[in-house]
């Protein structure tokens, strides 16, 4: 009996190790530039990493040259490059560069992100609809 319990625990441990080993970090990036119809010297870059086991997306957004302080920033989608969509993931807290944060995603959101349908958008007082933006795509 004791041997059967030990064997069962061994298989359980092996299963858990294999499950953890299958977790993957999928990386995304975006080059941020003036949105359609916006005249701005602003530019930036976003990097993000999706932990496939926990479904947690973490990001860092660096930017400079905006017309004024960032008043809002978030991830929008689903949308093709250049198209507009609603806010999916708001960035909270301090919006001074670099903006860092994380969020847990749903399976549907992960599918949209992996399909390249999400974009980062940074808003200013002068450009309330967004001053710079960039489509998140798989990167290294």
N, C-alpha and C positions, 0 to 999 in steps of 0.2 A: 504493500500500500504506500509506504513511504517513498519507494522508488517511482511509483506511478505519479505521485504528487510532484516529485522533483523533476521528472521528465516533462510533465505538463507545464510547470513553471519555466522550464528551459525553452520549450516551444513558444510560450507566451513572450518571453524576453526576446527571442529571435524574431518573432513577428513584429514586436514593437520597434526593434532596431531597424528592421527592413522598412517599416512604414516611415520612420523618421528619415532614413536615408533617401527616400523617394521625394522628400520635400525639395522644392526648387526655388531659386531666386531668379525671377524674370525681370530684366532691366529694361527701362524705358527712358527716352530722352526727348527733349523738345527745344528747338531754337526759337526764342521769343523775339518778335519784331512788331513794328506797327501793324495794327489790324487794318482791314480793308477801309480805305477812305480816311485814314488817320495820318496826320503829319506829326511825326515824333522822332526824336533822336534816341528814344528808349530802345534798349536791347536787353537780352538776357538768355538764360539757359535753365532748363529744368531737368533734373534727373530723378528717377523714381525706381523703386524696387518692389516687386510683388512677391511675397512669401506664399507659395501655393498651398502650403499646409495650413497656415492660419488665415489665409485670404487677407493678409494685412498689406496695404500699400503704404510705403514711406516715401517721402519726397523732400527735395531741397530745390529751392528756386532762387537763383541769383539774378539780379537785374541792376541796371544803372541807366542814367540819362532820361528819366521820366520827366514830364512837365511839372510835376509836383509829387508830394508824398502819395504812396499807394493808399487808396481809400477802401479798397476791397480786392480780394484775389481768391480765385477758386478754379476748380476743374469743371468744365462744361461738357455736355455730350447728351446723347450720341449725335455726332455731326461729321460730315466730310470736311476736309480742309477748306477754309474760307467760309463755311456755312456757320450759322449760329444755332445754339441750342441752350437749354436750361442748365442751371447750376446743379451739379451732382455731388460735388465734394467741396464744401466751403473751407477756406483756410482761416483758422481762428487765431487769436492772440496777436502778437506783434507782427506787422506786415513789412517791417524794415528788412532789407536784403541782408542775409539770406533768409528766406521763409522756409521753415522746416515743420513737418507734421506727419501724421499717419491717420489712416482710417481703415476700418474693416469693410470689405466689399462683398456684395452678393455674387452669386454665380453669373447672373445676367450682366452685372457691371463688369466682371472680369472678362466676359466674352466681348463686350463693347470695347474695353481697353485694348485687349489683344488684337482686335480688328482695326485698331487705329482710329477709333471714333471719338476719342476724348481730346480736349485741348485745355491748356492752361491759359488763363486770362487775368491780367492785372489792370485794375481800374484806377483812375485818378479823378480829381475834381474837374479838370478840364476835359476829360474823356470818360464820361460816366458809363458809357457802354463798353469800355475797355480800351486801354491805350496800347498795350502789347499783348501778343498771344502767340502760342505755338502748339502744334499738333503733337501729341505724345505718340511716339513710335518705338518699336523694339530697338534696343541699342545694346552696346556692350559696356 
